[in-house]
Amino acid sequence: MKGNVSMIIRQVDEKDLNQLITLENKGFTPDEAASKDAFITRIKTIPDTFIIAEENEEIIGYVNGPVISAPFITDDLFEKTISNPETGGYQSILGIVVNPKHHHKGIASMLLKEFEKQARNKQRVTVTLTCKEELIPFYEKNGYVNQGVAQSQHAGVRWFNMSKEL
């Protein structure tokens, strides 16, 4: 990563909560952002699919999401989180955020690659997410395919389904 040796990628820890909430609120509008309770639940329930990018003990980015049984995200996932199956299923991404101070350094792509590698190791079928229209080119550059407008009504935004076969 462009000579940046102090960055580490690791699994989430309960002590990360406050930094994660701050970052989530930089990355999403108040209507889109996950609540503190949602974060607490995700940290406890799906730590295996919640990855942190950290530099000098500051969280500069993260990606998280549960493994789901259907190929696309449904809005109930933003509220209710259940434990991941050991193998199989579809790896969803509910949130991927990089601190705006660290944009354009390849961190989001690096988080995606690590997330995909872990999903592949557990025989997940695809990685699936929803994004706003302006982010479609970023995901396509990372090998995701635009599957069209999502059913999601989350935060009253028009979302697109993106997925990548593993």
Secondary structure, DSSP 8 states (H G I E B T S, - for coil): -TT-TTEEEEE--GGGHHHHHHHHHHHS-TTTS--HHHHHHHHHH-GGGEEEEEETTEEEEEEE--EESSSS--GGGGT------SS-SEEEESEEEE-GGGTTSSHHHHHHHHHHHHHHHTT-SEEEEEE-GGGHHHHHHTT-EEEEE-S--GGG---EEEEEE-
